[in-house]
Amino acid sequence: MVDKITTVRRTSVQTRVGRLPAALMVEVERSVLTFLGVAD
C-alpha cells in the first residue's frame, strides 16, 4: 500500500526495473489520480 508519492528525476534512475503493459499502466494512472484527489 502506498501512503506517499514522490518524484524521481530520470537522470537519477540508472537501470530499468521492469515494464508494465499498457492496460495495467492505465490502472496505475487512475490510482494515482484517485490518490491525489483529482479523479473524475
Buried (B, 14 or more C-beta within 10 A) or exposed (E): EEEEEEEEEEEEEEEEEEEEEEEEEEEEEEEEEEEEEEEE
